[in-house]
Amino acid sequence: MKLQVLLVALLLFAPLFAMNQDDTTPTQDQLTGLETVDGAVDRLYEVISFEGGGQCDWERMNELFMPGAIFVMPTRPGGDRKTQSLEEFQAGFKAFIANSEAKEKGFHEFNLHRSITEFGDTAHVHSVYEARFGKSGKKVLMSGIDSIQLIRIKGLWHVVCIATENATAERPIPKEFIGK
């Protein structure tokens, strides 16, 4: 009887043990660049950008963000804010891609200037950005400032939070953030 109970328990719980096996450990190549804050911010703009017919690099994006990371996005200029998990942000961005010119032309977000403040294993980055359909697209879709919080875990920088403020004609990016 004890043997039967043991066999049943093994059959029931074996899948749980298998699920805990870490077969998705990032390779060294996937983690390269995260040793510095600059490298992590560069990665952020790399993974969100893609050529026409492509997609964001979701896997590398997931590796960049700390579990529980959040996005704080404006719902409209000067309006309310919406807080999203990484998964919610990705779902919304996938819908944006499917229903916009990004599907055919691609989407590129460029870092124009950044200022970094570090203390120990924490960092804050103000990143001036602009986004376009296509890498050489003429029309700027949006521009603004990403306020990025990062934390260093085991020597690698990961994004904890991104709060975005979009620029408008009435509220352009302040000169002190442009670095000129």
Backbone as JSON Lines, residues from 0, in Angstrom:
{"i":0,"aa":"M","n":[0.82,-1.2,0.0],"ca":[0.0,0.0,0.0],"c":[0.86,1.26,0.0]}
{"i":1,"aa":"K","n":[1.9,1.25,0.85],"ca":[2.79,2.41,0.92],"c":[3.47,2.65,-0.42]}
{"i":2,"aa":"L","n":[3.83,1.56,-1.1],"ca":[4.48,1.68,-2.4],"c":[3.53,2.29,-3.43]}
{"i":3,"aa":"Q","n":[2.25,1.9,-3.39],"ca":[1.27,2.46,-4.3],"c":[1.07,3.96,-4.06]}
{"i":4,"aa":"V","n":[1.01,4.37,-2.79],"ca":[0.85,5.79,-2.46],"c":[2.07,6.57,-2.96]}
{"i":5,"aa":"L","n":[3.25,6.01,-2.76],"ca":[4.47,6.66,-3.22],"c":[4.48,6.8,-4.74]}
{"i":6,"aa":"L","n":[4.08,5.76,-5.45],"ca":[4.04,5.83,-6.91],"c":[3.03,6.85,-7.4]}
{"i":7,"aa":"V","n":[1.86,6.9,-6.78],"ca":[0.84,7.88,-7.16],"c":[1.36,9.29,-6.9]}
{"i":8,"aa":"A","n":[1.99,9.5,-5.74],"ca":[2.54,10.81,-5.41],"c":[3.6,11.22,-6.42]}
{"i":9,"aa":"L","n":[4.46,10.29,-6.79],"ca":[5.49,10.6,-7.79],"c":[4.87,10.99,-9.13]}
{"i":10,"aa":"L","n":[3.85,10.24,-9.54],"ca":[3.2,10.54,-10.81],"c":[2.5,11.9,-10.78]}
{"i":11,"aa":"L","n":[1.9,12.23,-9.62],"ca":[1.2,13.51,-9.5],"c":[2.15,14.69,-9.44]}
{"i":12,"aa":"F","n":[3.26,14.53,-8.71],"ca":[4.13,15.67,-8.46],"c":[5.33,15.77,-9.41]}
{"i":13,"aa":"A","n":[5.61,14.74,-10.17],"ca":[6.73,14.78,-11.1],"c":[6.64,15.96,-12.08]}
{"i":14,"aa":"P","n":[5.44,16.25,-12.63],"ca":[5.36,17.41,-13.53],"c":[5.73,18.72,-12.84]}
{"i":15,"aa":"L","n":[5.41,18.84,-11.56],"ca":[5.76,20.06,-10.84],"c":[7.27,20.21,-10.72]}
{"i":16,"aa":"F","n":[7.97,19.1,-10.45],"ca":[9.42,19.17,-10.35],"c":[10.02,19.51,-11.7]}
{"i":17,"aa":"A","n":[9.47,18.96,-12.75],"ca":[9.97,19.24,-14.1],"c":[9.76,20.7,-14.46]}
{"i":18,"aa":"M","n":[8.62,21.28,-14.02],"ca":[8.34,22.68,-14.33],"c":[9.34,23.61,-13.66]}
{"i":19,"aa":"N","n":[9.9,23.2,-12.54],"ca":[10.84,24.04,-11.82],"c":[12.25,23.97,-12.4]}
{"i":20,"aa":"Q","n":[12.47,23.08,-13.35],"ca":[13.78,23.01,-13.99],"c":[13.96,24.26,-14.83]}
{"i":21,"aa":"D","n":[15.08,24.94,-14.68],"ca":[15.3,26.2,-15.38],"c":[15.94,25.94,-16.74]}
{"i":22,"aa":"D","n":[15.1,25.66,-17.73],"ca":[15.61,25.41,-19.07],"c":[15.57,26.67,-19.92]}
{"i":23,"aa":"T","n":[15.23,27.79,-19.31],"ca":[15.19,29.06,-20.05],"c":[16.25,30.04,-19.54]}
{"i":24,"aa":"T","n":[17.33,29.49,-18.99],"ca":[18.4,30.35,-18.5],"c":[18.97,31.14,-19.67]}
{"i":25,"aa":"P","n":[19.04,32.48,-19.55],"ca":[19.58,33.28,-20.64],"c":[21.04,32.92,-20.92]}
{"i":26,"aa":"T","n":[21.42,32.97,-22.18],"ca":[22.81,32.71,-22.55],"c":[23.64,33.96,-22.24]}
{"i":27,"aa":"Q","n":[24.95,33.79,-22.22],"ca":[25.84,34.92,-21.96],"c":[25.64,36.01,-23.03]}
{"i":28,"aa":"D","n":[25.41,35.58,-24.28],"ca":[25.18,36.55,-25.35],"c":[23.93,37.38,-25.1]}
{"i":29,"aa":"Q","n":[22.89,36.75,-24.56],"ca":[21.65,37.47,-24.27],"c":[21.83,38.47,-23.14]}
{"i":30,"aa":"L","n":[22.77,38.22,-22.23],"ca":[22.98,39.1,-21.08],"c":[24.06,40.15,-21.34]}
{"i":31,"aa":"T","n":[24.83,39.98,-22.4],"ca":[25.89,40.93,-22.7],"c":[25.32,42.33,-22.85]}
{"i":32,"aa":"G","n":[25.97,43.29,-22.21],"ca":[25.54,44.68,-22.27],"c":[24.84,45.13,-21.01]}
{"i":33,"aa":"L","n":[24.35,44.19,-20.22],"ca":[23.61,44.56,-19.02],"c":[24.55,44.84,-17.83]}
{"i":34,"aa":"E","n":[25.87,44.77,-18.06],"ca":[26.83,45.04,-16.99],"c":[26.91,46.53,-16.66]}
{"i":35,"aa":"T","n":[26.41,47.38,-17.56],"ca":[26.45,48.82,-17.33],"c":[25.05,49.4,-17.51]}
{"i":36,"aa":"V","n":[24.82,50.55,-16.89],"ca":[23.53,51.22,-17.05],"c":[23.35,51.63,-18.51]}
{"i":37,"aa":"D","n":[24.39,52.18,-19.13],"ca":[24.31,52.55,-20.54],"c":[23.93,51.35,-21.4]}
{"i":38,"aa":"G","n":[24.54,50.21,-21.13],"ca":[24.24,49.0,-21.89],"c":[22.8,48.56,-21.72]}
{"i":39,"aa":"A","n":[22.27,48.68,-20.5],"ca":[20.87,48.3,-20.26],"c":[19.92,49.24,-20.98]}
{"i":40,"aa":"V","n":[20.23,50.55,-20.98],"ca":[19.37,51.51,-21.68],"c":[19.46,51.29,-23.19]}
{"i":41,"aa":"D","n":[20.66,51.03,-23.69],"ca":[20.8,50.7,-25.12],"c":[19.94,49.49,-25.46]}
{"i":42,"aa":"R","n":[19.97,48.47,-24.61],"ca":[19.17,47.26,-24.83],"c":[17.68,47.6,-24.88]}
{"i":43,"aa":"L","n":[17.24,48.48,-23.99],"ca":[15.83,48.87,-23.95],"c":[15.37,49.37,-25.31]}
{"i":44,"aa":"Y","n":[16.15,50.25,-25.93],"ca":[15.75,50.8,-27.23],"c":[15.95,49.79,-28.36]}
{"i":45,"aa":"E","n":[16.89,48.86,-28.2],"ca":[17.07,47.81,-29.21],"c":[15.88,46.86,-29.24]}
{"i":46,"aa":"V","n":[15.41,46.43,-28.07],"ca":[14.37,45.4,-28.04],"c":[13.0,45.93,-28.42]}
{"i":47,"aa":"I","n":[12.77,47.23,-28.29],"ca":[11.48,47.8,-28.65],"c":[11.41,48.12,-30.15]}
{"i":48,"aa":"S","n":[12.57,48.2,-30.79],"ca":[12.65,48.58,-32.2],"c":[12.73,47.34,-33.09]}
{"i":49,"aa":"F","n":[12.15,47.46,-34.28],"ca":[12.16,46.32,-35.22],"c":[11.89,46.83,-36.63]}
{"i":50,"aa":"E","n":[12.3,46.03,-37.6],"ca":[12.07,46.33,-39.01],"c":[10.65,45.92,-39.42]}
{"i":51,"aa":"G","n":[10.19,46.43,-40.57],"ca":[8.87,46.09,-41.09],"c":[8.7,44.59,-41.21]}
{"i":52,"aa":"G","n":[7.53,44.1,-40.85],"ca":[7.26,42.67,-40.9],"c":[7.78,41.91,-39.68]}
{"i":53,"aa":"G","n":[8.5,42.61,-38.82],"ca":[9.08,41.96,-37.65],"c":[8.3,42.23,-36.38]}
{"i":54,"aa":"Q","n":[8.94,41.99,-35.28],"ca":[8.35,42.17,-33.95],"c":[9.44,42.66,-33.02]}
{"i":55,"aa":"C","n":[9.03,43.14,-31.89],"ca":[9.98,43.46,-30.83],"c":[10.68,42.17,-30.42]}
{"i":56,"aa":"D","n":[11.83,42.3,-29.8],"ca":[12.55,41.13,-29.29],"c":[12.02,40.87,-27.88]}
{"i":57,"aa":"W","n":[10.9,40.17,-27.82],"ca":[10.2,39.96,-26.55],"c":[11.05,39.2,-25.55]}
{"i":58,"aa":"E","n":[11.79,38.21,-26.01],"ca":[12.61,37.4,-25.1],"c":[13.69,38.26,-24.42]}
{"i":59,"aa":"R","n":[14.39,39.04,-25.21],"ca":[15.42,39.9,-24.63],"c":[14.8,41.01,-23.78]}
{"i":60,"aa":"M","n":[13.59,41.44,-24.12],"ca":[12.9,42.42,-23.29],"c":[12.6,41.81,-21.92]}
{"i":61,"aa":"N","n":[12.11,40.58,-21.91],"ca":[11.79,39.92,-20.64],"c":[13.03,39.79,-19.76]}
{"i":62,"aa":"E","n":[14.19,39.53,-20.36],"ca":[15.43,39.39,-19.6],"c":[15.89,40.73,-19.03]}
{"i":63,"aa":"L","n":[15.55,41.82,-19.69],"ca":[15.97,43.14,-19.27],"c":[15.21,43.63,-18.04]}
{"i":64,"aa":"F","n":[13.95,43.25,-17.93],"ca":[13.09,43.76,-16.86],"c":[13.1,42.83,-15.65]}
{"i":65,"aa":"M","n":[13.15,43.45,-14.49],"ca":[13.06,42.71,-13.23],"c":[11.63,42.2,-13.07]}
{"i":66,"aa":"P","n":[11.44,41.0,-12.5],"ca":[10.07,40.54,-12.24],"c":[9.31,41.59,-11.42]}
{"i":67,"aa":"G","n":[8.08,41.87,-11.83],"ca":[7.27,42.87,-11.14],"c":[7.47,44.29,-11.64]}
{"i":68,"aa":"A","n":[8.3,44.47,-12.67],"ca":[8.55,45.8,-13.22],"c":[7.25,46.43,-13.71]}
{"i":69,"aa":"I","n":[7.2,47.77,-13.67],"ca":[5.98,48.47,-14.1],"c":[6.29,49.57,-15.1]}
{"i":70,"aa":"F","n":[5.29,49.89,-15.87],"ca":[5.29,51.01,-16.8],"c":[4.24,51.99,-16.32]}
{"i":71,"aa":"V","n":[4.58,53.26,-16.3],"ca":[3.62,54.3,-15.96],"c":[3.49,55.16,-17.21]}
{"i":72,"aa":"M","n":[2.34,55.03,-17.87],"ca":[2.14,55.66,-19.18],"c":[1.05,56.72,-19.1]}
{"i":73,"aa":"P","n":[1.25,57.84,-19.82],"ca":[0.16,58.83,-19.88],"c":[-0.96,58.3,-20.77]}
{"i":74,"aa":"T","n":[-2.19,58.55,-20.36],"ca":[-3.31,58.16,-21.21],"c":[-3.59,59.23,-22.26]}
{"i":75,"aa":"R","n":[-3.18,60.47,-21.94],"ca":[-3.24,61.59,-22.89],"c":[-2.32,62.66,-22.32]}
{"i":76,"aa":"P","n":[-1.79,63.55,-23.15],"ca":[-0.88,64.58,-22.64],"c":[-1.49,65.36,-21.48]}
{"i":77,"aa":"G","n":[-0.77,65.42,-20.38],"ca":[-1.24,66.16,-19.22],"c":[-2.39,65.5,-18.48]}
{"i":78,"aa":"G","n":[-2.74,64.28,-18.9],"ca":[-3.9,63.62,-18.31],"c":[-3.53,62.57,-17.3]}
{"i":79,"aa":"D","n":[-4.45,61.65,-17.1],"ca":[-4.27,60.57,-16.14],"c":[-3.13,59.66,-16.55]}
{"i":80,"aa":"R","n":[-2.73,58.84,-15.62],"ca":[-1.67,57.86,-15.86],"c":[-2.25,56.46,-15.77]}
{"i":81,"aa":"K","n":[-1.63,55.56,-16.5],"ca":[-2.02,54.15,-16.45],"c":[-0.79,53.35,-16.07]}
{"i":82,"aa":"T","n":[-0.92,52.51,-15.05],"ca":[0.18,51.65,-14.63],"c":[-0.04,50.27,-15.24]}
{"i":83,"aa":"Q","n":[1.04,49.74,-15.83],"ca":[0.95,48.44,-16.49],"c":[2.1,47.55,-16.06]}
{"i":84,"aa":"S","n":[1.85,46.25,-16.01],"ca":[2.91,45.27,-15.84],"c":[3.63,45.11,-17.18]}
{"i":85,"aa":"L","n":[4.75,44.42,-17.18],"ca":[5.45,44.15,-18.43],"c":[4.54,43.39,-19.4]}
{"i":86,"aa":"E","n":[3.81,42.42,-18.89],"ca":[2.93,41.62,-19.74],"c":[1.82,42.48,-20.35]}
{"i":87,"aa":"E","n":[1.25,43.38,-19.55],"ca":[0.21,44.28,-20.06],"c":[0.77,45.24,-21.1]}
{"i":88,"aa":"F","n":[1.97,45.76,-20.85],"ca":[2.61,46.64,-21.83],"c":[2.82,45.89,-23.14]}
{"i":89,"aa":"Q","n":[3.35,44.67,-23.06],"ca":[3.62,43.89,-24.27],"c":[2.33,43.61,-25.04]}
{"i":90,"aa":"A","n":[1.27,43.26,-24.35],"ca":[-0.01,42.98,-25.02],"c":[-0.51,44.24,-25.73]}
{"i":91,"aa":"G","n":[-0.44,45.38,-25.06],"ca":[-0.86,46.64,-25.68],"c":[0.0,47.02,-26.86]}
{"i":92,"aa":"F","n":[1.31,46.79,-26.75],"ca":[2.21,47.14,-27.84],"c":[2.01,46.21,-29.04]}
{"i":93,"aa":"K","n":[1.73,44.94,-28.77],"ca":[1.43,44.0,-29.86],"c":[0.18,44.45,-30.62]}
{"i":94,"aa":"A","n":[-0.82,44.93,-29.9],"ca":[-2.04,45.43,-30.54],"c":[-1.73,46.68,-31.36]}
{"i":95,"aa":"F","n":[-0.9,47.56,-30.83],"ca":[-0.47,48.76,-31.57],"c":[0.21,48.36,-32.87]}
{"i":96,"aa":"I","n":[1.12,47.39,-32.8],"ca":[1.84,46.94,-34.0],"c":[0.85,46.4,-35.03]}
{"i":97,"aa":"A","n":[-0.06,45.55,-34.59],"ca":[-1.01,44.9,-35.51],"c":[-1.94,45.9,-36.18]}
{"i":98,"aa":"N","n":[-2.19,47.03,-35.55],"ca":[-3.17,47.99,-36.06],"c":[-2.57,49.31,-36.51]}
{"i":99,"aa":"S","n":[-1.29,49.3,-36.84],"ca":[-0.66,50.55,-37.26],"c":[0.31,50.3,-38.4]}
{"i":100,"aa":"E","n":[0.93,51.36,-38.87],"ca":[1.93,51.27,-39.92],"c":[3.17,50.5,-39.49]}
{"i":101,"aa":"A","n":[3.33,50.3,-38.19],"ca":[4.5,49.57,-37.68],"c":[4.57,48.17,-38.26]}
{"i":102,"aa":"K","n":[3.42,47.58,-38.53],"ca":[3.38,46.22,-39.07],"c":[4.16,46.12,-40.38]}
{"i":103,"aa":"E","n":[4.01,47.11,-41.25],"ca":[4.69,47.09,-42.55],"c":[6.03,47.85,-42.53]}
{"i":104,"aa":"K","n":[6.07,48.96,-41.82],"ca":[7.25,49.83,-41.87],"c":[8.26,49.57,-40.76]}
{"i":105,"aa":"G","n":[7.81,48.92,-39.69],"ca":[8.67,48.74,-38.53],"c":[8.47,49.9,-37.56]}
{"i":106,"aa":"F","n":[9.12,49.8,-36.44],"ca":[9.01,50.81,-35.4],"c":[10.4,50.98,-34.78]}
{"i":107,"aa":"H","n":[10.79,52.23,-34.62],"ca":[12.1,52.5,-34.02],"c":[11.97,53.63,-33.01]}
{"i":108,"aa":"E","n":[12.46,53.34,-31.83],"ca":[12.53,54.36,-30.78],"c":[14.01,54.65,-30.56]}
{"i":109,"aa":"F","n":[14.36,55.91,-30.63],"ca":[15.75,56.34,-30.55],"c":[16.0,57.12,-29.27]}
{"i":110,"aa":"N","n":[17.1,56.83,-28.61],"ca":[17.55,57.62,-27.47],"c":[18.37,58.77,-28.02]}
{"i":111,"aa":"L","n":[17.93,60.0,-27.76],"ca":[18.62,61.19,-28.26],"c":[19.63,61.73,-27.25]}
{"i":112,"aa":"H","n":[19.3,61.6,-25.98],"ca":[20.2,62.07,-24.92],"c":[19.76,61.41,-23.62]}
{"i":113,"aa":"R","n":[20.73,61.14,-22.75],"ca":[20.4,60.57,-21.44],"c":[21.29,61.15,-20.37]}
{"i":114,"aa":"S","n":[20.73,61.23,-19.18],"ca":[21.52,61.58,-18.0],"c":[21.32,60.46,-16.99]}
{"i":115,"aa":"I","n":[22.42,60.05,-16.38],"ca":[22.41,58.9,-15.48],"c":[22.89,59.32,-14.1]}
{"i":116,"aa":"T","n":[22.17,58.87,-13.1],"ca":[22.58,59.04,-11.72],"c":[22.61,57.65,-11.09]}
{"i":117,"aa":"E","n":[23.76,57.27,-10.53],"ca":[23.91,55.96,-9.9],"c":[24.29,56.12,-8.44]}
{"i":118,"aa":"F","n":[23.8,55.21,-7.63],"ca":[24.24,55.1,-6.26],"c":[24.16,53.63,-5.88]}
{"i":119,"aa":"G","n":[25.29,53.03,-5.6],"ca":[25.31,51.6,-5.27],"c":[24.71,50.77,-6.38]}
{"i":120,"aa":"D","n":[23.72,50.0,-6.03],"ca":[23.07,49.11,-7.0],"c":[21.78,49.68,-7.57]}
{"i":121,"aa":"T","n":[21.6,51.01,-7.45],"ca":[20.42,51.65,-8.03],"c":[20.87,52.71,-9.03]}
{"i":122,"aa":"A","n":[20.04,52.95,-10.01],"ca":[20.33,53.98,-11.01],"c":[19.02,54.59,-11.49]}
{"i":123,"aa":"H","n":[19.12,55.87,-11.87],"ca":[18.01,56.58,-12.47],"c":[18.51,57.2,-13.77]}
{"i":124,"aa":"V","n":[17.71,57.06,-14.81],"ca":[18.07,57.6,-16.11],"c":[16.91,58.46,-16.62]}
{"i":125,"aa":"H","n":[17.22,59.69,-17.02],"ca":[16.29,60.49,-17.82],"c":[16.74,60.31,-19.26]}
{"i":126,"aa":"S","n":[15.88,59.74,-20.08],"ca":[16.23,59.44,-21.46],"c":[15.28,60.19,-22.4]}
{"i":127,"aa":"V","n":[15.85,61.1,-23.18],"ca":[15.06,61.82,-24.19],"c":[14.96,60.89,-25.4]}
{"i":128,"aa":"Y","n":[13.75,60.66,-25.86],"ca":[13.54,59.73,-26.97],"c":[12.65,60.35,-28.05]}
{"i":129,"aa":"E","n":[12.72,59.72,-29.21],"ca":[11.7,59.95,-30.23],"c":[11.45,58.63,-30.94]}
{"i":130,"aa":"A","n":[10.24,58.47,-31.45],"ca":[9.83,57.23,-32.1],"c":[9.34,57.54,-33.5]}
{"i":131,"aa":"R","n":[9.61,56.6,-34.41],"ca":[9.22,56.73,-35.82],"c":[8.79,55.37,-36.36]}
{"i":132,"aa":"F","n":[7.93,55.4,-37.38],"ca":[7.67,54.19,-38.15],"c":[8.84,54.04,-39.1]}
{"i":133,"aa":"G","n":[9.51,52.93,-39.05],"ca":[10.68,52.7,-39.89],"c":[11.9,53.41,-39.33]}
{"i":134,"aa":"K","n":[13.06,52.8,-39.57],"ca":[14.31,53.32,-39.02],"c":[14.64,54.7,-39.55]}
{"i":135,"aa":"S","n":[14.3,54.95,-40.8],"ca":[14.6,56.26,-41.4],"c":[13.33,57.05,-41.67]}
{"i":136,"aa":"G","n":[12.26,56.72,-40.94],"ca":[11.0,57.44,-41.12],"c":[11.16,58.93,-40.89]}
{"i":137,"aa":"K","n":[10.52,59.71,-41.72],"ca":[10.63,61.17,-41.65],"c":[9.78,61.77,-40.53]}
{"i":138,"aa":"K","n":[8.64,61.18,-40.3],"ca":[7.69,61.74,-39.33],"c":[7.96,61.19,-37.93]}
{"i":139,"aa":"V","n":[8.1,62.09,-36.97],"ca":[8.25,61.7,-35.58],"c":[6.86,61.39,-35.03]}
{"i":140,"aa":"L","n":[6.64,60.15,-34.57],"ca":[5.35,59.75,-34.02],"c":[5.13,60.36,-32.64]}
{"i":141,"aa":"M","n":[6.19,60.3,-31.84],"ca":[6.13,60.86,-30.5],"c":[7.54,61.08,-30.01]}
{"i":142,"aa":"S","n":[7.65,61.98,-29.09],"ca":[8.93,62.21,-28.42],"c":[8.61,62.56,-26.98]}
{"i":143,"aa":"G","n":[9.62,62.48,-26.15],"ca":[9.4,62.79,-24.75],"c":[10.57,62.33,-23.92]}
{"i":144,"aa":"I","n":[10.27,62.08,-22.64],"ca":[11.31,61.65,-21.71],"c":[10.83,60.39,-21.01]}
{"i":145,"aa":"D","n":[11.7,59.38,-21.03],"ca":[11.48,58.18,-20.23],"c":[12.27,58.35,-18.95]}
{"i":146,"aa":"S","n":[11.61,58.22,-17.82],"ca":[12.27,58.21,-16.52],"c":[12.41,56.73,-16.15]}
{"i":147,"aa":"I","n":[13.65,56.24,-16.14],"ca":[13.91,54.8,-16.02],"c":[14.62,54.52,-14.69]}
{"i":148,"aa":"Q","n":[14.06,53.62,-13.91],"ca":[14.68,53.18,-12.66],"c":[15.26,51.79,-12.91]}
{"i":149,"aa":"L","n":[16.51,51.6,-12.49],"ca":[17.16,50.3,-12.66],"c":[17.77,49.85,-11.35]}
{"i":150,"aa":"I","n":[17.96,48.54,-11.25],"ca":[18.63,47.96,-10.08],"c":[19.62,46.9,-10.58]}
{"i":151,"aa":"R","n":[20.76,46.82,-9.89],"ca":[21.77,45.83,-10.28],"c":[21.57,44.58,-9.42]}
{"i":152,"aa":"I","n":[21.43,43.46,-10.11],"ca":[21.26,42.17,-9.45],"c":[22.34,41.24,-9.99]}
{"i":153,"aa":"K","n":[23.18,40.73,-9.11],"ca":[24.26,39.81,-9.5],"c":[25.1,40.41,-10.61]}
{"i":154,"aa":"G","n":[25.37,41.71,-10.53],"ca":[26.25,42.38,-11.48],"c":[25.6,42.83,-12.78]}
{"i":155,"aa":"L","n":[24.3,42.6,-12.95],"ca":[23.61,42.97,-14.18],"c":[22.49,43.96,-13.86]}
{"i":156,"aa":"W","n":[22.32,44.96,-14.72],"ca":[21.3,46.0,-14.53],"c":[19.98,45.57,-15.14]}
{"i":157,"aa":"H","n":[18.9,45.78,-14.38],"ca":[17.55,45.43,-14.84],"c":[16.62,46.6,-14.59]}
{"i":158,"aa":"V","n":[15.67,46.79,-15.5],"ca":[14.69,47.87,-15.37],"c":[13.64,47.47,-14.34]}
{"i":159,"aa":"V","n":[13.36,48.39,-13.42],"ca":[12.34,48.21,-12.4],"c":[11.07,48.97,-12.79]}
{"i":160,"aa":"C","n":[11.25,50.19,-13.36],"ca":[10.11,51.04,-13.69],"c":[10.48,51.99,-14.82]}
{"i":161,"aa":"I","n":[9.54,52.22,-15.71],"ca":[9.66,53.28,-16.71],"c":[8.42,54.15,-16.6]}
{"i":162,"aa":"A","n":[8.63,55.43,-16.36],"ca":[7.54,56.4,-16.37],"c":[7.79,57.32,-17.57]}
{"i":163,"aa":"T","n":[6.83,57.41,-18.45],"ca":[6.99,58.16,-19.69],"c":[6.21,59.46,-19.63]}
{"i":164,"aa":"E","n":[6.83,60.51,-20.14],"ca":[6.16,61.81,-20.3],"c":[6.35,62.22,-21.76]}
{"i":165,"aa":"N","n":[5.26,62.28,-22.5],"ca":[5.33,62.65,-23.91],"c":[5.37,64.17,-24.06]}
{"i":166,"aa":"A","n":[6.17,64.62,-25.0],"ca":[6.25,66.05,-25.3],"c":[5.07,66.44,-26.2]}
{"i":167,"aa":"T","n":[4.69,67.7,-26.12],"ca":[3.65,68.26,-26.99],"c":[4.14,69.62,-27.48]}
{"i":168,"aa":"A","n":[3.41,70.19,-28.41],"ca":[3.77,71.54,-28.88],"c":[3.69,72.55,-27.73]}
{"i":169,"aa":"E","n":[2.72,72.36,-26.86],"ca":[2.55,73.26,-25.72],"c":[3.54,72.96,-24.59]}
{"i":170,"aa":"R","n":[4.05,71.76,-24.56],"ca":[4.98,71.35,-23.52],"c":[6.13,70.57,-24.15]}
{"i":171,"aa":"P","n":[7.07,71.31,-24.77],"ca":[8.21,70.65,-25.4],"c":[9.19,70.13,-24.35]}
{"i":172,"aa":"I","n":[10.14,69.35,-24.8],"ca":[11.17,68.81,-23.9],"c":[12.02,69.99,-23.4]}
{"i":173,"aa":"P","n":[12.2,70.12,-22.09],"ca":[13.01,71.22,-21.56],"c":[14.47,71.13,-22.04]}
{"i":174,"aa":"K","n":[15.06,72.28,-22.3],"ca":[16.43,72.34,-22.83],"c":[17.43,71.59,-21.93]}
{"i":175,"aa":"E","n":[17.24,71.65,-20.61],"ca":[18.21,71.01,-19.72],"c":[18.26,69.49,-19.88]}
{"i":176,"aa":"F","n":[17.23,68.89,-20.5],"ca":[17.23,67.45,-20.74],"c":[17.87,67.09,-22.09]}
{"i":177,"aa":"I","n":[18.04,68.06,-22.95],"ca":[18.54,67.78,-24.3],"c":[20.06,67.69,-24.34]}
{"i":178,"aa":"G","n":[20.73,68.31,-23.4],"ca":[22.18,68.2,-23.31],"c":[22.93,69.08,-24.27]}
{"i":179,"aa":"K","n":[22.31,70.14,-24.73],"ca":[22.98,71.05,-25.67],"c":[23.13,72.41,-25.02]}
